[in-house]
């Protein structure tokens, strides 16, 4: 489990600069089986395209680092 968490954190570090540039951020909340739970922060919360960002950007990048992950969901 530690290895998966490290892989997911690496993925988030790759994504984070793009989100911060737009006034947002992302945090890992939990990993439950093959699902990653994240929290979008700042401008990402109210962004009209946050679901698209989550699926196309975040989920794709996490799966690149941790292919065993099947799904990424947000808490907010």
PDB file as gemmi writes it, atoms N, CA and C in Angstrom:
CRYST1    1.000    1.000    1.000  90.00  90.00  90.00 P 1                      
ATOM      1  N   UNK A   1       0.829  -1.212   0.000  1.00  0.00           N  
ATOM      2  CA  UNK A   1       0.000   0.000   0.000  1.00  0.00           C  
ATOM      3  C   UNK A   1       0.862   1.262   0.000  1.00  0.00           C  
ATOM      4  N   UNK A   2       2.004   1.222   0.708  1.00  0.00           N  
ATOM      5  CA  UNK A   2       2.877   2.392   0.750  1.00  0.00           C  
ATOM      6  C   UNK A   2       3.376   2.723  -0.650  1.00  0.00           C  
ATOM      7  N   UNK A   3       3.725   1.694  -1.415  1.00  0.00           N  
ATOM      8  CA  UNK A   3       4.214   1.917  -2.770  1.00  0.00           C  
ATOM      9  C   UNK A   3       3.153   2.593  -3.634  1.00  0.00           C  
ATOM     10  N   UNK A   4       1.919   2.163  -3.532  1.00  0.00           N  
ATOM     11  CA  UNK A   4       0.833   2.770  -4.307  1.00  0.00           C  
ATOM     12  C   UNK A   4       0.657   4.228  -3.893  1.00  0.00           C  
ATOM     13  N   UNK A   5       0.695   4.492  -2.601  1.00  0.00           N  
ATOM     14  CA  UNK A   5       0.550   5.869  -2.119  1.00  0.00           C  
ATOM     15  C   UNK A   5       1.666   6.745  -2.680  1.00  0.00           C  
ATOM     16  N   UNK A   6       2.885   6.233  -2.684  1.00  0.00           N  
ATOM     17  CA  UNK A   6       4.006   6.995  -3.233  1.00  0.00           C  
ATOM     18  C   UNK A   6       3.817   7.257  -4.724  1.00  0.00           C  
ATOM     19  N   UNK A   7       3.315   6.267  -5.452  1.00  0.00           N  
ATOM     20  CA  UNK A   7       3.059   6.433  -6.885  1.00  0.00           C  
ATOM     21  C   UNK A   7       1.996   7.507  -7.119  1.00  0.00           C  
ATOM     22  N   UNK A   8       0.943   7.476  -6.325  1.00  0.00           N  
ATOM     23  CA  UNK A   8      -0.135   8.461  -6.462  1.00  0.00           C  
ATOM     24  C   UNK A   8       0.385   9.853  -6.110  1.00  0.00           C  
ATOM     25  N   UNK A   9       1.172   9.959  -5.059  1.00  0.00           N  
ATOM     26  CA  UNK A   9       1.737  11.261  -4.675  1.00  0.00           C  
ATOM     27  C   UNK A   9       2.638  11.808  -5.781  1.00  0.00           C  
ATOM     28  N   UNK A  10       3.404  10.938  -6.436  1.00  0.00           N  
ATOM     29  CA  UNK A  10       4.238  11.371  -7.566  1.00  0.00           C  
ATOM     30  C   UNK A  10       3.364  11.936  -8.681  1.00  0.00           C  
ATOM     31  N   UNK A  11       2.278  11.260  -8.964  1.00  0.00           N  
ATOM     32  CA  UNK A  11       1.354  11.728 -10.000  1.00  0.00           C  
ATOM     33  C   UNK A  11       0.784  13.093  -9.630  1.00  0.00           C  
ATOM     34  N   UNK A  12       0.390  13.255  -8.376  1.00  0.00           N  
ATOM     35  CA  UNK A  12      -0.176  14.535  -7.935  1.00  0.00           C  
ATOM     36  C   UNK A  12       0.860  15.649  -8.028  1.00  0.00           C  
ATOM     37  N   UNK A  13       2.126  15.327  -7.759  1.00  0.00           N  
ATOM     38  CA  UNK A  13       3.185  16.332  -7.880  1.00  0.00           C  
ATOM     39  C   UNK A  13       3.345  16.787  -9.328  1.00  0.00           C  
ATOM     40  N   UNK A  14       3.094  15.894 -10.272  1.00  0.00           N  
ATOM     41  CA  UNK A  14       3.163  16.266 -11.692  1.00  0.00           C  
ATOM     42  C   UNK A  14       1.997  17.178 -12.075  1.00  0.00           C  
ATOM     43  N   UNK A  15       0.835  16.915 -11.517  1.00  0.00           N  
ATOM     44  CA  UNK A  15      -0.388  17.652 -11.844  1.00  0.00           C  
ATOM     45  C   UNK A  15      -0.458  18.997 -11.120  1.00  0.00           C  
ATOM     46  N   UNK A  16       0.014  19.020  -9.890  1.00  0.00           N  
ATOM     47  CA  UNK A  16      -0.164  20.174  -8.996  1.00  0.00           C  
ATOM     48  C   UNK A  16       0.226  21.521  -9.620  1.00  0.00           C  
ATOM     49  N   UNK A  17       1.367  21.659 -10.300  1.00  0.00           N  
ATOM     50  CA  UNK A  17       1.727  22.985 -10.837  1.00  0.00           C  
ATOM     51  C   UNK A  17       0.673  23.573 -11.774  1.00  0.00           C  
ATOM     52  N   UNK A  18       0.014  22.736 -12.552  1.00  0.00           N  
ATOM     53  CA  UNK A  18      -1.029  23.221 -13.461  1.00  0.00           C  
ATOM     54  C   UNK A  18      -2.232  23.740 -12.677  1.00  0.00           C  
ATOM     55  N   UNK A  19      -2.583  23.036 -11.608  1.00  0.00           N  
ATOM     56  CA  UNK A  19      -3.720  23.454 -10.785  1.00  0.00           C  
ATOM     57  C   UNK A  19      -3.389  24.722 -10.003  1.00  0.00           C  
ATOM     58  N   UNK A  20      -2.190  24.774  -9.436  1.00  0.00           N  
ATOM     59  CA  UNK A  20      -1.763  25.947  -8.663  1.00  0.00           C  
ATOM     60  C   UNK A  20      -1.722  27.174  -9.568  1.00  0.00           C  
ATOM     61  N   UNK A  21      -1.294  26.986 -10.799  1.00  0.00           N  
ATOM     62  CA  UNK A  21      -1.241  28.087 -11.760  1.00  0.00           C  
ATOM     63  C   UNK A  21      -2.614  28.710 -11.982  1.00  0.00           C  
ATOM     64  N   UNK A  22      -3.659  27.918 -11.830  1.00  0.00           N  
ATOM     65  CA  UNK A  22      -5.032  28.411 -11.977  1.00  0.00           C  
ATOM     66  C   UNK A  22      -5.678  28.740 -10.632  1.00  0.00           C  
ATOM     67  N   UNK A  23      -4.878  28.796  -9.566  1.00  0.00           N  
ATOM     68  CA  UNK A  23      -5.403  29.159  -8.255  1.00  0.00           C  
ATOM     69  C   UNK A  23      -6.016  28.006  -7.488  1.00  0.00           C  
ATOM     70  N   UNK A  24      -5.699  26.782  -7.874  1.00  0.00           N  
ATOM     71  CA  UNK A  24      -6.251  25.610  -7.196  1.00  0.00           C  
ATOM     72  C   UNK A  24      -5.167  24.719  -6.633  1.00  0.00           C  
ATOM     73  N   UNK A  25      -5.570  23.549  -6.194  1.00  0.00           N  
ATOM     74  CA  UNK A  25      -4.640  22.553  -5.674  1.00  0.00           C  
ATOM     75  C   UNK A  25      -5.390  21.235  -5.556  1.00  0.00           C  
ATOM     76  N   UNK A  26      -4.669  20.189  -5.186  1.00  0.00           N  
ATOM     77  CA  UNK A  26      -5.261  18.866  -5.023  1.00  0.00           C  
ATOM     78  C   UNK A  26      -4.534  18.148  -3.901  1.00  0.00           C  
ATOM     79  N   UNK A  27      -5.292  17.393  -3.108  1.00  0.00           N  
ATOM     80  CA  UNK A  27      -4.718  16.618  -2.005  1.00  0.00           C  
ATOM     81  C   UNK A  27      -5.240  15.197  -2.058  1.00  0.00           C  
ATOM     82  N   UNK A  28      -4.381  14.266  -1.689  1.00  0.00           N  
ATOM     83  CA  UNK A  28      -4.786  12.869  -1.564  1.00  0.00           C  
ATOM     84  C   UNK A  28      -5.507  12.700  -0.238  1.00  0.00           C  
ATOM     85  N   UNK A  29      -6.721  12.176  -0.272  1.00  0.00           N  
ATOM     86  CA  UNK A  29      -7.501  11.919   0.938  1.00  0.00           C  
ATOM     87  C   UNK A  29      -7.305  10.473   1.379  1.00  0.00           C  
ATOM     88  N   UNK A  30      -7.475   9.543   0.429  1.00  0.00           N  
ATOM     89  CA  UNK A  30      -7.363   8.122   0.775  1.00  0.00           C  
ATOM     90  C   UNK A  30      -7.212   7.290  -0.486  1.00  0.00           C  
ATOM     91  N   UNK A  31      -6.763   6.064  -0.271  1.00  0.00           N  
ATOM     92  CA  UNK A  31      -6.755   5.050  -1.321  1.00  0.00           C  
ATOM     93  C   UNK A  31      -7.526   3.871  -0.758  1.00  0.00           C  
ATOM     94  N   UNK A  32      -8.604   3.522  -1.428  1.00  0.00           N  
ATOM     95  CA  UNK A  32      -9.449   2.410  -0.984  1.00  0.00           C  
ATOM     96  C   UNK A  32      -9.507   1.382  -2.102  1.00  0.00           C  
ATOM     97  N   UNK A  33      -8.743   0.322  -1.946  1.00  0.00           N  
ATOM     98  CA  UNK A  33      -8.676  -0.696  -2.991  1.00  0.00           C  
ATOM     99  C   UNK A  33      -8.049  -0.118  -4.237  1.00  0.00           C  
ATOM    100  N   UNK A  34      -8.802  -0.125  -5.340  1.00  0.00           N  
ATOM    101  CA  UNK A  34      -8.292   0.422  -6.598  1.00  0.00           C  
ATOM    102  C   UNK A  34      -8.871   1.803  -6.902  1.00  0.00           C  
ATOM    103  N   UNK A  35      -9.351   2.487  -5.855  1.00  0.00           N  
ATOM    104  CA  UNK A  35      -9.939   3.819  -6.001  1.00  0.00           C  
ATOM    105  C   UNK A  35      -9.139   4.840  -5.200  1.00  0.00           C  
ATOM    106  N   UNK A  36      -8.813   5.950  -5.842  1.00  0.00           N  
ATOM    107  CA  UNK A  36      -8.127   7.061  -5.183  1.00  0.00           C  
ATOM    108  C   UNK A  36      -9.163   8.142  -4.904  1.00  0.00           C  
ATOM    109  N   UNK A  37      -9.139   8.667  -3.685  1.00  0.00           N  
ATOM    110  CA  UNK A  37     -10.040   9.752  -3.299  1.00  0.00           C  
ATOM    111  C   UNK A  37      -9.191  11.004  -3.109  1.00  0.00           C  
ATOM    112  N   UNK A  38      -9.551  12.064  -3.821  1.00  0.00           N  
ATOM    113  CA  UNK A  38      -8.809  13.315  -3.756  1.00  0.00           C  
ATOM    114  C   UNK A  38      -9.738  14.451  -3.347  1.00  0.00           C  
ATOM    115  N   UNK A  39      -9.128  15.523  -2.903  1.00  0.00           N  
ATOM    116  CA  UNK A  39      -9.878  16.742  -2.595  1.00  0.00           C  
ATOM    117  C   UNK A  39      -9.326  17.858  -3.465  1.00  0.00           C  
ATOM    118  N   UNK A  40     -10.200  18.476  -4.235  1.00  0.00           N  
ATOM    119  CA  UNK A  40      -9.826  19.641  -5.017  1.00  0.00           C  
ATOM    120  C   UNK A  40      -9.949  20.864  -4.119  1.00  0.00           C  
ATOM    121  N   UNK A  41      -9.015  21.806  -4.274  1.00  0.00           N  
ATOM    122  CA  UNK A  41      -8.962  22.965  -3.383  1.00  0.00           C  
ATOM    123  C   UNK A  41      -8.902  24.258  -4.184  1.00  0.00           C  
ATOM    124  N   UNK A  42      -9.175  25.363  -3.503  1.00  0.00           N  
ATOM    125  CA  UNK A  42      -9.079  26.679  -4.124  1.00  0.00           C  
ATOM    126  C   UNK A  42     -10.050  26.834  -5.280  1.00  0.00           C  
ATOM    127  N   UNK A  43      -9.564  27.431  -6.373  1.00  0.00           N  
ATOM    128  CA  UNK A  43     -10.419  27.665  -7.540  1.00  0.00           C  
ATOM    129  C   UNK A  43     -10.929  26.380  -8.177  1.00  0.00           C  
ATOM    130  N   UNK A  44     -10.279  25.262  -7.900  1.00  0.00           N  
ATOM    131  CA  UNK A  44     -10.718  23.984  -8.491  1.00  0.00           C  
ATOM    132  C   UNK A  44     -12.092  23.563  -7.970  1.00  0.00           C  
ATOM    133  N   UNK A  45     -12.456  24.013  -6.777  1.00  0.00           N  
ATOM    134  CA  UNK A  45     -13.738  23.619  -6.190  1.00  0.00           C  
ATOM    135  C   UNK A  45     -14.903  24.126  -7.036  1.00  0.00           C  
ATOM    136  N   UNK A  46     -14.832  25.387  -7.436  1.00  0.00           N  
ATOM    137  CA  UNK A  46     -15.954  25.990  -8.157  1.00  0.00           C  
ATOM    138  C   UNK A  46     -15.766  26.007  -9.669  1.00  0.00           C  
ATOM    139  N   UNK A  47     -14.671  25.465 -10.134  1.00  0.00           N  
ATOM    140  CA  UNK A  47     -14.386  25.473 -11.572  1.00  0.00           C  
ATOM    141  C   UNK A  47     -15.420  24.640 -12.325  1.00  0.00           C  
ATOM    142  N   UNK A  48     -15.929  25.198 -13.399  1.00  0.00           N  
ATOM    143  CA  UNK A  48     -16.960  24.513 -14.183  1.00  0.00           C  
ATOM    144  C   UNK A  48     -16.434  23.261 -14.878  1.00  0.00           C  
ATOM    145  N   UNK A  49     -15.140  23.177 -15.070  1.00  0.00           N  
ATOM    146  CA  UNK A  49     -14.576  22.015 -15.775  1.00  0.00           C  
ATOM    147  C   UNK A  49     -13.830  21.074 -14.830  1.00  0.00           C  
ATOM    148  N   UNK A  50     -14.101  21.154 -13.512  1.00  0.00           N  
ATOM    149  CA  UNK A  50     -13.324  20.331 -12.588  1.00  0.00           C  
ATOM    150  C   UNK A  50     -13.549  18.841 -12.786  1.00  0.00           C  
ATOM    151  N   UNK A  51     -14.735  18.430 -13.216  1.00  0.00           N  
ATOM    152  CA  UNK A  51     -14.962  17.002 -13.464  1.00  0.00           C  
ATOM    153  C   UNK A  51     -14.152  16.537 -14.669  1.00  0.00           C  
ATOM    154  N   UNK A  52     -14.073  17.376 -15.688  1.00  0.00           N  
ATOM    155  CA  UNK A  52     -13.263  17.040 -16.858  1.00  0.00           C  
ATOM    156  C   UNK A  52     -11.780  17.008 -16.479  1.00  0.00           C  
ATOM    157  N   UNK A  53     -11.344  17.984 -15.681  1.00  0.00           N  
ATOM    158  CA  UNK A  53      -9.961  18.011 -15.202  1.00  0.00           C  
ATOM    159  C   UNK A  53      -9.658  16.759 -14.407  1.00  0.00           C  
ATOM    160  N   UNK A  54     -10.592  16.367 -13.554  1.00  0.00           N  
ATOM    161  CA  UNK A  54     -10.400  15.180 -12.727  1.00  0.00           C  
ATOM    162  C   UNK A  54     -10.224  13.947 -13.602  1.00  0.00           C  
ATOM    163  N   UNK A  55     -11.075  13.784 -14.593  1.00  0.00           N  
ATOM    164  CA  UNK A  55     -11.026  12.578 -15.423  1.00  0.00           C  
ATOM    165  C   UNK A  55      -9.873  12.606 -16.418  1.00  0.00           C  
ATOM    166  N   UNK A  56      -9.725  13.689 -17.149  1.00  0.00           N  
ATOM    167  CA  UNK A  56      -8.728  13.731 -18.213  1.00  0.00           C  
ATOM    168  C   UNK A  56      -7.319  13.990 -17.697  1.00  0.00           C  
ATOM    169  N   UNK A  57      -7.192  14.847 -16.712  1.00  0.00           N  
ATOM    170  CA  UNK A  57      -5.864  15.178 -16.208  1.00  0.00           C  
ATOM    171  C   UNK A  57      -5.428  14.327 -15.042  1.00  0.00           C  
ATOM    172  N   UNK A  58      -6.181  14.392 -13.975  1.00  0.00           N  
ATOM    173  CA  UNK A  58      -5.798  13.735 -12.729  1.00  0.00           C  
ATOM    174  C   UNK A  58      -5.836  12.218 -12.865  1.00  0.00           C  
ATOM    175  N   UNK A  59      -6.960  11.675 -13.298  1.00  0.00           N  
ATOM    176  CA  UNK A  59      -7.096  10.220 -13.369  1.00  0.00           C  
ATOM    177  C   UNK A  59      -6.090   9.615 -14.353  1.00  0.00           C  
ATOM    178  N   UNK A  60      -5.926  10.239 -15.499  1.00  0.00           N  
ATOM    179  CA  UNK A  60      -4.981   9.730 -16.494  1.00  0.00           C  
ATOM    180  C   UNK A  60      -3.559   9.725 -15.950  1.00  0.00           C  
ATOM    181  N   UNK A  61      -3.166  10.790 -15.269  1.00  0.00           N  
ATOM    182  CA  UNK A  61      -1.809  10.877 -14.728  1.00  0.00           C  
ATOM    183  C   UNK A  61      -1.606   9.881 -13.599  1.00  0.00           C  
ATOM    184  N   UNK A  62      -2.588   9.738 -12.723  1.00  0.00           N  
ATOM    185  CA  UNK A  62      -2.470   8.759 -11.636  1.00  0.00           C  
ATOM    186  C   UNK A  62      -2.334   7.353 -12.209  1.00  0.00           C  
ATOM    187  N   UNK A  63      -3.116   7.031 -13.219  1.00  0.00           N  
ATOM    188  CA  UNK A  63      -3.042   5.694 -13.825  1.00  0.00           C  
ATOM    189  C   UNK A  63      -1.698   5.458 -14.514  1.00  0.00           C  
ATOM    190  N   UNK A  64      -1.075   6.526 -14.989  1.00  0.00           N  
ATOM    191  CA  UNK A  64       0.254   6.401 -15.600  1.00  0.00           C  
ATOM    192  C   UNK A  64       1.280   5.965 -14.544  1.00  0.00           C  
ATOM    193  N   UNK A  65       1.186   6.539 -13.360  1.00  0.00           N  
ATOM    194  CA  UNK A  65       2.112   6.211 -12.274  1.00  0.00           C  
ATOM    195  C   UNK A  65       1.709   4.946 -11.521  1.00  0.00           C  
ATOM    196  N   UNK A  66       0.414   4.723 -11.394  1.00  0.00           N  
ATOM    197  CA  UNK A  66      -0.108   3.590 -10.617  1.00  0.00           C  
ATOM    198  C   UNK A  66      -1.187   2.890 -11.444  1.00  0.00           C  
ATOM    199  N   UNK A  67      -0.785   2.036 -12.392  1.00  0.00           N  
ATOM    200  CA  UNK A  67      -1.756   1.414 -13.296  1.00  0.00           C  
ATOM    201  C   UNK A  67      -2.789   0.528 -12.609  1.00  0.00           C  
ATOM    202  N   UNK A  68      -2.531   0.146 -11.375  1.00  0.00           N  
ATOM    203  CA  UNK A  68      -3.489  -0.684 -10.639  1.00  0.00           C  
ATOM    204  C   UNK A  68      -4.711   0.115 -10.184  1.00  0.00           C  
ATOM    205  N   UNK A  69      -4.632   1.441 -10.248  1.00  0.00           N  
ATOM    206  CA  UNK A  69      -5.765   2.293  -9.877  1.00  0.00           C  
ATOM    207  C   UNK A  69      -6.768   2.302 -11.029  1.00  0.00           C  
ATOM    208  N   UNK A  70      -8.025   2.090 -10.708  1.00  0.00           N  
ATOM    209  CA  UNK A  70      -9.082   2.025 -11.722  1.00  0.00           C  
ATOM    210  C   UNK A  70      -9.972   3.261 -11.742  1.00  0.00           C  
ATOM    211  N   UNK A  71     -10.024   3.993 -10.616  1.00  0.00           N  
ATOM    212  CA  UNK A  71     -10.989   5.088 -10.506  1.00  0.00           C  
ATOM    213  C   UNK A  71     -10.440   6.168  -9.582  1.00  0.00           C  
ATOM    214  N   UNK A  72     -10.750   7.424  -9.912  1.00  0.00           N  
ATOM    215  CA  UNK A  72     -10.405   8.562  -9.061  1.00  0.00           C  
ATOM    216  C   UNK A  72     -11.689   9.334  -8.807  1.00  0.00           C  
ATOM    217  N   UNK A  73     -11.975   9.595  -7.534  1.00  0.00           N  
ATOM    218  CA  UNK A  73     -13.170  10.355  -7.165  1.00  0.00           C  
ATOM    219  C   UNK A  73     -12.767  11.516  -6.274  1.00  0.00           C  
ATOM    220  N   UNK A  74     -13.615  12.539  -6.246  1.00  0.00           N  
ATOM    221  CA  UNK A  74     -13.338  13.704  -5.396  1.00  0.00           C  
ATOM    222  C   UNK A  74     -14.329  13.765  -4.245  1.00  0.00           C  
ATOM    223  N   UNK A  75     -13.893  14.358  -3.144  1.00  0.00           N  
ATOM    224  CA  UNK A  75     -14.756  14.439  -1.967  1.00  0.00           C  
ATOM    225  C   UNK A  75     -15.600  15.703  -1.938  1.00  0.00           C  
ATOM    226  N   UNK A  76     -15.235  16.733  -2.669  1.00  0.00           N  
ATOM    227  CA  UNK A  76     -16.009  17.979  -2.610  1.00  0.00           C  
ATOM    228  C   UNK A  76     -16.692  18.277  -3.905  1.00  0.00           C  
TER     229      UNK A  76                                                      
END                                                                             
